[in-house]
Amino acid sequence: MINHVVKAVPNLFTIGNLLSGVFSITFNMNGYLQQAAMFIFLSVIFDFFDGRLARRLKVNSELGVELDSLADIISLGVAPALLFYSIEPSSLITTFAFMLYPTMGALRLAKFNIKPTRGFFIGLPITAAGLIIACMAIFLYSNALITILLSILMVSPIKIKKL
């Protein structure tokens, strides 16, 4: 019984990540943009701990890896893109950035799942990109060019040391 509970703990953090993203989207849809940004911050906290807990408890699983990526695309891909789009005045470049960001985020997550790295990331992690958009949104600021740059950096070949 205790073994099943221990195995579930990291996935509960991942579900917390996912639900924080859903709450971010919900608050955004209701016009509470800064609160929506705060839920992205909460997603980052859950995302920071889920994998670490799985490794520490020695309960890594394929289910956990896939669930983590699905949660990340909602909470750190779609939610920040919607937040950006809600703040930035509508234009062709805004629409392009809005579509590009979650697409590149999903590609980045898929690439990492296929070929994980140790000690470094290849490309900007979606967690960092989502955090940057959430930080800007706290001040009700967004920028299509920054969002496009973050999108490109997520799939770039640059190496970034893991924390």
N, C-alpha and C positions, 0 to 999 in steps of 0.2 A: 504493500500500500504506500509506504513512504517513498519507495523508489519511483512510483508513478507520479507522485506529487513533485519530487525533485526533477523528474524529466519534463514536467509541465511548466516549471518556473520560467525558463527562458522564453518559451512560446507565449506565456502570459505577458511578458514584457513586449514581445513583438505585437501581440494583440493590442496592448496599450498604445504602441506606436501607430498602428492602423486606426484605432478609435480616435486618437488625437488628431490624425489627419482628417477623419470624417467630421469631427467637431470643428476643425478649422474651416472646412468647406461650408458647413452649416452656418457658422458665425459669419463667414464672408457673405453668404447668400442673404443674410439678414442685416447686412450693413455694418457689422461690428468688426471692422478691418484690423484694428490693433489687437483685439482679442483673438481673432483668427491667427494673427502672427504669433501670439503667445502659445497657441496650441501647436504650431510648427516647432517652436522651441521645446515644448514638452515631447514631441515626437523624436527630436534629436536626442533628448535624454534617454528615452526608452530605447532608441536605436543604439546608443552608446553602450548600454548595459546588456542587451539581449545576447549578443554573440559572446561577450566576455563571460557572462554567467554560464552559457552552454559549455564553453571551454573549461572553465573553472570546475564546474560540476561534472565534467566529462560526459555530457549528454548531447553532443553534436548529432544532428540528424539531417538527412536530405529534406525532410519535411520542414524543419526549422529554417534551413537555407532558403528554400522556395518561399515559405511564408514571409520571411524577412524581406525578400525582394518585392513580393507583392505589396506588403505593407509600405515599403519605402517608395514605391512608385505612386501610391496614393498620397502619403503624408509628406513626402519630400519632392515629388514630381508634380502631381496634379494640383495639390493644395497651394504650393507656392506659385504655380503658373496662374491659377485662378486669382490669387491675391494680387499678383503683379497686374493682371489684366483688369482687375477691378479698380486699381489706383491710376494706372497709366491712361491718358486720353486715347480714345480709339483712333487707330490709323492702320495703314497697310503694314507698316513695320511692327506695330504692336501685335497685330494678328499673327504675323510671321513668327515673332518671338514667342508668343503664347503657344503656338503649335510646335515650335522647335524644341523648347525647353523640356517638356515631358517625354518627347520622342527620343531626344539624346540621353535623357536620364534612364529611360528603359533600355536603350542600347548599351549604356555604360553598365547597368546592373547585369544584363545578360552576358556581356563580355567577362565581367568579373566572376559570374557563376561558372562559366565554361573554363576559365583559366585564372583561378585565384592566385594571389601573390602573397609572399611572406615579407613583412618588414616595410613594404611600400605599396602604394596604389599606382596604377597606371591610369592617368586621367584624374581630374578633380572628382572626389567622391560626391555623390548626389546629396549626401548629408551636409557637406560644406556648402554646396551651391544653394540648397534649400535654406540653410541658416543665413546666408548672405541676403537672400531675398526677404526673409522674415525680418532681419535687422533693418533693412531699408523700409519695410512696411510699418514697423513700429513708429517711424517718423512720417508715415503716409507718403513715402517717396518710392517711386519705381522708375526704371529706365530701360527702354527696349534694348539699347545697345549693350548695357551691362548684362541683361538677361541672355542676349544672343552670345556674348562672350562666355558666360558661364556654361551655356549649352555646348559650345565648341570645346571648352576646356574639359568638360566631362568625358568627351570621346577622344581627346588629344593623347599623344604618346608620352606626355610628360610624366616623370616619376615624382610622387609625393610621399614623403616618409610617413608611416603610420604613427599615430600617437600612442 
